[in-house]
Amino acid sequence: MYDYVIAGGGAAGCVLAARLSEAGASVLLLEAGHPDSHPFIHIPAGFTKLSGPKVNWGYRTVPQTNLNGRDMWYPQGKTLGGGSSINAMIYTRGHRTDYDKWADSGAKGWAYENVLPYFRKAEANARFANRYHGTEGPLAVSDPISPLKISAAFIKAAQEAGIPYNPDFNGAEQEGVGFHQTTTRDGRRGSASVSYLRPARDRKNLTVVTRAEVSRVILEKGRAVAVEYRQDGSPALQRASAATEVIVTGGAIGSPKLLMLSGIGPAAHLRQHGIPVMADLAGVGENLQDHLDCYTVYDCSGPHSYYGVDQHVRQAWWGLQYILFRSGPVTTNIVEAGAFVKADPRPRGRADAGRCPGVDPGRPPAVPRHQVARRRPGRDRGGDAIRPRRCRCRAPRDGLLDRQTLHRRRACRRARRVSGPRGDPRRPRPRSARPPLPGDAARELGWLRAAPRCHRYGGCHARRFIVEGRDGMGP
């Protein structure tokens, strides 16, 4: 018997396990994936290799109506640290209006000014120490160590295009262009597992079990009292009981899936799958919020990016440079620079364009790309349903909305204007087809629906917004 049983060893699970055990409670943390021992997890540039089933659930969406019926890869971390162990390490909190909108919708305590002290408490920033940033927290945040010159050229080009320089995307204003800070320290990834869980592992009141997939939350008299799980692929079920609480931290996909498998969710949907209804809560599996990544791809005029130059002798030198000096290309997260710009002139419209001076597998020569992921609070949302090994992600109208795809087309057009400083011989040449001019909505939608680089959700960034007592989540 434990005080707390935590189902899911991702970012939230690691933080809770560390904080609760620090307070003296006995805690059991169950994680379906392996320990975060894979060397590529801790080397920043190694995240490009973390798409395999050992560390990634590898979900795919259902076919999206407004993308010509294509499904999309939907990555979710499957190791200690979850998404924080496999993502690109960009430290971006989101726009303050996201939080304020949640508070206005009834989520008391979630306004930006309410959560800002917790961001500061969590953070150990290597450069900033002010109203927006802390320096004494467990989460390492630092600047790029050895960014490519083409990343600086991108920042210069964006300023020439009228985008203001912004040294801090998480400060007073998000809009602008600059280098990203990352959750790294001394050339190593600072995941939630490394930052929170690892310092707590020696506590006698904390037990961590990996390769333990929770299959059901057990309810007695309407209260969660235990979980059932299978370890190491064994068919035998094990039970872990909690005296105080069972905490579900399986992520934006895993948490509602586990709740529904436990009989907690929309009654009609549960009966459709033959699951006994324990609690009829229509909001479980709804209000998924995420964003679509859309790439505009360019050919470089020379070896200015990482693509095609990480082979043989040079690769060995990079490895030696990293081992000896903790510098060089091995320390990069690929997305070194980025910009938050408005594709929509209305006050709440915004987009982020993250530049990857790096890789486009299978498409030589060196190819930098702009990654456009438009975010509007409350618009990029939908729901999901139980589906084995596949994540059924559906937005209103059973897919991405027309207005979402239209705005991404506009964001792509804006991104294409920022390809490099005028007159710079490194200025890349666009490879993908040019978006049609505004005015013909049908042609605009047709271009984006068929665009081969508009093909995935940023699944590591998925979240859910639920207000207790609303959205079908309580009385």
BELDAPE-V25369 format. One record per residue. SS is DSSP state (hx for helix, st for strand, lp for the rest). Layout:
ss: [SS/SS]
This chain:
ss: [lp/st/st/st/st/st/st/lp/lp/lp/hx/hx/hx/hx/hx/hx/hx/hx/hx/hx/hx/hx/lp/lp/lp/lp/st/st/st/st/lp/lp/lp/st/lp/lp/lp/lp/hx/hx/hx/hx/st/hx/hx/hx/hx/hx/hx/lp/lp/lp/lp/lp/lp/st/lp/lp/st/st/lp/lp/lp/st/hx/hx/hx/lp/lp/st/lp/lp/st/st/lp/lp/st/lp/st/lp/lp/hx/hx/hx/hx/lp/lp/lp/lp/st/lp/lp/lp/lp/lp/hx/hx/hx/hx/hx/hx/hx/hx/hx/lp/lp/lp/lp/lp/lp/lp/hx/hx/hx/hx/hx/hx/hx/hx/hx/hx/hx/st/st/st/lp/lp/lp/lp/st/lp/lp/st/lp/lp/lp/lp/lp/st/st/st/st/lp/lp/lp/lp/lp/lp/hx/hx/hx/hx/hx/hx/hx/hx/hx/hx/hx/hx/lp/lp/lp/lp/st/lp/lp/lp/lp/lp/lp/lp/lp/lp/lp/st/st/st/st/lp/lp/st/lp/st/st/lp/lp/st/st/lp/lp/hx/hx/hx/hx/hx/hx/hx/hx/hx/lp/lp/lp/lp/lp/st/st/st/st/lp/lp/st/st/st/st/st/st/st/st/st/lp/lp/st/st/st/st/st/st/st/st/st/lp/lp/lp/lp/lp/lp/st/st/st/st/st/st/st/st/st/st/st/lp/lp/hx/hx/hx/hx/hx/hx/hx/hx/hx/hx/hx/lp/lp/st/st/lp/hx/hx/hx/hx/hx/hx/lp/lp/lp/lp/lp/lp/st/st/lp/lp/lp/lp/lp/lp/lp/st/st/lp/lp/st/st/st/st/st/st/st/st/lp/lp/lp/lp/lp/lp/lp/lp/lp/lp/lp/lp/hx/hx/hx/hx/hx/hx/hx/hx/hx/hx/hx/hx/hx/hx/lp/lp/lp/hx/hx/hx/lp/lp/lp/lp/lp/st/st/st/st/st/lp/lp/lp/lp/lp/lp/lp/lp/lp/st/st/st/st/st/st/lp/lp/lp/lp/lp/lp/lp/lp/lp/lp/lp/lp/st/st/st/st/st/st/lp/lp/lp/lp/lp/lp/st/st/st/st/st/lp/lp/lp/lp/lp/lp/st/st/st/st/hx/hx/hx/lp/lp/lp/hx/hx/hx/hx/hx/hx/hx/hx/hx/hx/hx/hx/hx/hx/hx/lp/lp/lp/lp/lp/lp/lp/lp/lp/lp/lp/lp/st/st/lp/lp/lp/lp/lp/lp/lp/lp/lp/lp/hx/hx/hx/hx/hx/hx/hx/hx/hx/hx/lp/lp/lp/lp/lp/st/st/lp/hx/hx/hx/lp/st/st/lp/lp/lp/lp/lp/lp/lp/lp/lp/lp/lp]
